[in-house]
Amino acid sequence: MADYTKDPYTALQAKTEAQKLAFSPIIFHTARTLRDLGILAVLDSANDDGLNAGQISEKTAISEYGVKVLLDMALSVHIVTRKNPNYVIAKLGHFLLHDGMTRVNLDFTADVCYAAMMHLTEAIEEGTPAGLKELGDWPTIYEGLSQLPAKAKQSWFNFDHYYSDRSFPILLEKIFEHKPKRIFDIGGNTGIWSLQCCGYDNEVEMTIIDLPQQIEMAMKNVKKQGFAQRIKGYSTDMLDKSAALPTGADVWWMSQFLDCFSPMEILSILQRVRRAMSADARVYILELFWDVQRYDAATLSLNATSLYFTCLANGNSRFYRSEDFLEIVTAAGFMVERRSDDIGLGHTLLELRLA
């Protein structure tokens, strides 16, 4: 991970980077438009000599003016290179076109976050998801997930599942080491984890615990997959301290759930789980911590997504620094029996027992 104790730029480099920041919305939309209009794909299929603007225009049905103005901007940020008079796709252009992580991040930013981020200052000042009004009228985004505009909804779930799904094979092995018979899936969302568990183990019974809107959506998926006999729904608001939780689970599971809450809310949720669970039960928490990532790009992605929580989700949550999160775990009365970092795309799995 980068050394954040040092300033990496000379004065001239810093001034150049400042211009990139000043024009970053334009750079973002340039990259997205080049991808969506097929210009990057046409260059990607060309030979190493590339294509000139006229050839690209003919292949994409985009005006030569449009091709040139986009690709000249792309030259400035190294999405393409130039072999006069031709344009050639560069490594950055290749990843914009082909990299799955880049695609889901780009679409999530464009379809979910972009307009909302105009309200970031307001969100910081008020401690509310001030940008959410760009998508709908809900207290937090979680009440509105099932009602998001179609494009935003698709990009939100693609983003969410891209990061969690790639961890499933490793996670299933770890969770079923102890052969649990009953698992509570808190914040089960679309039911994808519960479905994975039922597919992995023929006897396990699952209970998805989530908001009523999410339970309705999850149970539709459950019935469609034919697991309605083994997966049940339990509607509740995990922030409602007066609401009872079910009992009797061997495992309490929370995947990318607690990052949706403030530190005090996380403490309250964990304390409620602690009171409801049996003494020999285990709690598994799957999270992304920005300070334990292998690559700088991952750290940047997580810190950027934290501002989505600030501006859109609920105004007070984020991806946490691991030590800050573990302090909350301890305060809630748990001990970490086992910690596994670098799972999938940078997840950490915490296995907790009662302290």
NUTI-761268 format. One record per residue (C-alpha): x, y, z. Coordinates in steps of 0.02 Angstrom, whole numbers, always signed. Layout:
! NUTI-761268
> X / Y / Z
...
//
This chain:
! NUTI-761268
> +0 / +0 / +0
> +58 / +178 / -33
> +158 / +274 / +96
> +35 / +408 / +150
> +164 / +495 / +259
> +249 / +576 / +108
> +196 / +698 / -27
> +236 / +606 / -190
> +233 / +757 / -306
> +352 / +894 / -356
> +272 / +1067 / -369
> +250 / +1050 / -558
> +177 / +874 / -542
> +57 / +934 / -408
> -4 / +1075 / -520
> -33 / +951 / -662
> -129 / +834 / -548
> -233 / +981 / -488
> -290 / +1013 / -667
> -340 / +831 / -684
> -447 / +850 / -529
> -522 / +1013 / -592
> -576 / +929 / -754
> -607 / +755 / -684
> -796 / +754 / -720
> -756 / +788 / -903
> -621 / +654 / -905
> -742 / +530 / -826
> -877 / +560 / -955
> -750 / +554 / -1096
> -696 / +379 / -1041
> -875 / +320 / -1021
> -930 / +390 / -1188
> -783 / +313 / -1280
> -833 / +145 / -1207
> -1020 / +161 / -1233
> -1009 / +226 / -1412
> -898 / +80 / -1462
> -746 / +186 / -1504
> -632 / +92 / -1385
> -695 / -74 / -1453
> -656 / -22 / -1631
> -480 / +31 / -1583
> -458 / -128 / -1483
> -497 / -234 / -1636
> -377 / -136 / -1747
> -195 / -184 / -1773
> -50 / -100 / -1684
> -52 / +46 / -1806
> -226 / +96 / -1750
> -354 / +192 / -1853
> -378 / +371 / -1909
> -530 / +475 / -1863
> -616 / +446 / -2030
> -600 / +257 / -2014
> -664 / +260 / -1836
> -810 / +370 / -1888
> -857 / +251 / -2026
> -852 / +98 / -1911
> -949 / +178 / -1767
> -1069 / +295 / -1859
> -1007 / +436 / -1747
> -963 / +600 / -1832
> -779 / +632 / -1867
> -794 / +786 / -1757
> -859 / +681 / -1612
> -722 / +551 / -1635
> -584 / +681 / -1637
> -643 / +786 / -1490
> -662 / +632 / -1382
> -498 / +550 / -1432
> -397 / +710 / -1417
> -456 / +721 / -1236
> -414 / +537 / -1218
> -236 / +574 / -1275
> -215 / +695 / -1131
> -257 / +562 / -1003
> -169 / +418 / -1093
> -322 / +316 / -1139
> -253 / +312 / -1315
> -88 / +354 / -1400
> -52 / +433 / -1568
> +32 / +365 / -1724
> -4 / +513 / -1838
> -136 / +518 / -1908
> -198 / +364 / -1814
> -259 / +334 / -1638
> -203 / +177 / -1546
> -284 / +104 / -1389
> -168 / +113 / -1237
> -163 / +1 / -1084
> -282 / +117 / -992
> -406 / +106 / -1134
> -389 / -83 / -1133
> -439 / -93 / -949
> -582 / +29 / -971
> -649 / -89 / -1103
> -609 / -261 / -1033
> -585 / -254 / -844
> -739 / -311 / -747
> -699 / -211 / -591
> -675 / -52 / -691
> -841 / -80 / -780
> -945 / -104 / -623
> -858 / +43 / -536
> -885 / +156 / -687
> -1068 / +110 / -705
> -1100 / +125 / -517
> -1022 / +298 / -515
> -1117 / +354 / -670
> -1289 / +281 / -635
> -1297 / +291 / -445
> -1174 / +418 / -379
> -1137 / +551 / -509
> -1282 / +673 / -491
> -1292 / +640 / -304
> -1111 / +692 / -274
> -1157 / +871 / -313
> -1234 / +868 / -138
> -1079 / +802 / -47
> -1043 / +966 / +43
> -1223 / +970 / +107
> -1210 / +787 / +160
> -1051 / +819 / +260
> -1122 / +975 / +343
> -1290 / +895 / +388
> -1239 / +714 / +418
> -1380 / +658 / +302
> -1381 / +570 / +131
> -1418 / +735 / +45
> -1384 / +666 / -129
> -1515 / +528 / -116
> -1650 / +646 / -177
> -1575 / +628 / -351
> -1638 / +447 / -352
> -1794 / +451 / -244
> -1878 / +506 / -84
> -1822 / +386 / +53
> -1736 / +412 / +223
> -1592 / +299 / +166
> -1555 / +207 / +4
> -1594 / +38 / +84
> -1781 / +73 / +93
> -1776 / +119 / -91
> -1667 / -17 / -167
> -1813 / -111 / -243
> -1882 / +52 / -315
> -1725 / +129 / -389
> -1731 / +184 / -571
> -1695 / +32 / -680
> -1520 / +80 / -734
> -1467 / +134 / -560
> -1541 / -25 / -485
> -1446 / -137 / -606
> -1282 / -45 / -578
> -1305 / -47 / -388
> -1330 / -235 / -380
> -1194 / -270 / -509
> -1074 / -169 / -401
> -1128 / -252 / -239
> -1121 / -430 / -305
> -959 / -409 / -402
> -860 / -388 / -241
> -950 / -512 / -130
> -981 / -655 / -253
> -798 / -686 / -292
> -767 / -731 / -111
> -903 / -863 / -98
> -805 / -1024 / -135
> -677 / -987 / +2
> -808 / -924 / +123
> -921 / -1074 / +106
> -777 / -1190 / +152
> -736 / -1088 / +306
> -915 / -1069 / +367
> -959 / -1253 / +346
> -802 / -1317 / +433
> -908 / -1326 / +591
> -1058 / -1403 / +501
> -1190 / -1274 / +553
> -1370 / -1330 / +541
> -1450 / -1158 / +552
> -1381 / -992 / +490
> -1453 / -818 / +512
> -1408 / -708 / +363
> -1421 / -529 / +429
> -1439 / -401 / +291
> -1469 / -541 / +166
> -1520 / -420 / +29
> -1568 / -521 / -127
> -1540 / -687 / -38
> -1387 / -733 / -140
> -1283 / -792 / +10
> -1424 / -897 / +81
> -1449 / -977 / -90
> -1263 / -1015 / -101
> -1266 / -1098 / +70
> -1415 / -1208 / +24
> -1330 / -1258 / -137
> -1171 / -1302 / -41
> -1253 / -1400 / +101
> -1409 / -1505 / +77
> -1468 / -1492 / +257
> -1433 / -1315 / +316
> -1581 / -1202 / +354
> -1567 / -1015 / +324
> -1658 / -864 / +393
> -1636 / -698 / +302
> -1652 / -550 / +421
> -1680 / -383 / +335
> -1800 / -240 / +304
> -1973 / -290 / +241
> -1938 / -224 / +65
> -1780 / -327 / +53
> -1862 / -483 / +122
> -1997 / -471 / -11
> -1866 / -459 / -148
> -1759 / -598 / -74
> -1903 / -720 / -54
> -1951 / -699 / -236
> -1776 / -757 / -282
> -1785 / -898 / -155
> -1948 / -966 / -225
> -1884 / -951 / -402
> -1732 / -1056 / -355
> -1839 / -1187 / -266
> -1772 / -1164 / -89
> -1927 / -1096 / -2
> -1931 / -1246 / +117
> -1756 / -1209 / +185
> -1745 / -1019 / +174
> -1861 / -911 / +279
> -1876 / -724 / +293
> -1879 / -621 / +454
> -1926 / -438 / +433
> -1851 / -313 / +554
> -1757 / -150 / +565
> -1587 / -189 / +642
> -1580 / -12 / +710
> -1740 / -37 / +811
> -1674 / -84 / +983
> -1847 / -135 / +1040
> -1873 / -262 / +901
> -1840 / -443 / +949
> -1719 / -550 / +850
> -1747 / -735 / +815
> -1647 / -863 / +914
> -1574 / -1035 / +885
> -1440 / -1008 / +753
> -1271 / -1095 / +750
> -1202 / -954 / +643
> -1245 / -770 / +629
> -1182 / -704 / +462
> -1156 / -522 / +410
> -1080 / -489 / +239
> -1040 / -309 / +190
> -1180 / -261 / +309
> -1102 / -169 / +455
> -1013 / -44 / +342
> -1189 / +23 / +311
> -1195 / +95 / +487
> -1110 / +220 / +601
> -993 / +158 / +740
> -1127 / +176 / +874
> -1255 / +88 / +765
> -1133 / -55 / +734
> -1106 / -69 / +921
> -1294 / -75 / +951
> -1321 / -209 / +817
> -1181 / -319 / +884
> -1246 / -301 / +1062
> -1419 / -355 / +1004
> -1345 / -506 / +916
> -1244 / -548 / +1072
> -1401 / -547 / +1179
> -1497 / -658 / +1057
> -1364 / -787 / +1016
> -1324 / -946 / +1110
> -1159 / -961 / +1204
> -1085 / -1085 / +1079
> -1139 / -994 / +921
> -1019 / -907 / +803
> -1032 / -737 / +721
> -950 / -712 / +551
> -922 / -537 / +484
> -862 / -512 / +305
> -798 / -335 / +276
> -684 / -230 / +167
> -557 / -128 / +265
> -465 / +7 / +169
> -304 / -8 / +268
> -270 / -193 / +233
> -283 / -191 / +43
> -143 / -262 / -63
> -160 / -134 / -203
> -176 / +56 / -200
> -319 / +46 / -325
> -420 / -55 / -200
> -389 / +71 / -61
> -442 / +213 / -176
> -600 / +119 / -226
> -650 / +88 / -46
> -619 / +266 / +11
> -719 / +330 / -139
> -861 / +211 / -98
> -861 / +276 / +81
> -917 / +443 / +9
> -1061 / +353 / -77
> -1116 / +301 / +99
> -1097 / +481 / +155
> -1192 / +561 / +13
> -1318 / +428 / -39
> -1336 / +280 / +77
> -1368 / +351 / +250
> -1250 / +496 / +285
> -1150 / +416 / +426
> -1067 / +253 / +373
> -912 / +200 / +276
> -782 / +66 / +243
> -685 / +67 / +404
> -503 / +57 / +455
> -481 / -117 / +528
> -419 / -60 / +699
> -566 / +59 / +720
> -688 / -80 / +677
> -607 / -206 / +794
> -623 / -84 / +939
> -812 / -88 / +913
> -811 / -278 / +906
> -721 / -285 / +1074
> -836 / -155 / +1152
> -987 / -261 / +1100
> -922 / -409 / +1201
> -843 / -516 / +1066
> -670 / -586 / +1037
> -595 / -625 / +867
> -561 / -811 / +863
> -495 / -807 / +685
> -459 / -671 / +557
> -430 / -704 / +372
> -374 / -558 / +262
> -359 / -543 / +73
> -506 / -655 / +28
> -571 / -633 / -149
> -552 / -451 / -197
> -484 / -393 / -29
> -614 / -450 / +98
> -577 / -488 / +280
> -674 / -625 / +370
> -689 / -609 / +559
> -745 / -761 / +658
> -811 / -703 / +827
> -854 / -791 / +988
> -924 / -719 / +1148
> -787 / -642 / +1254
//
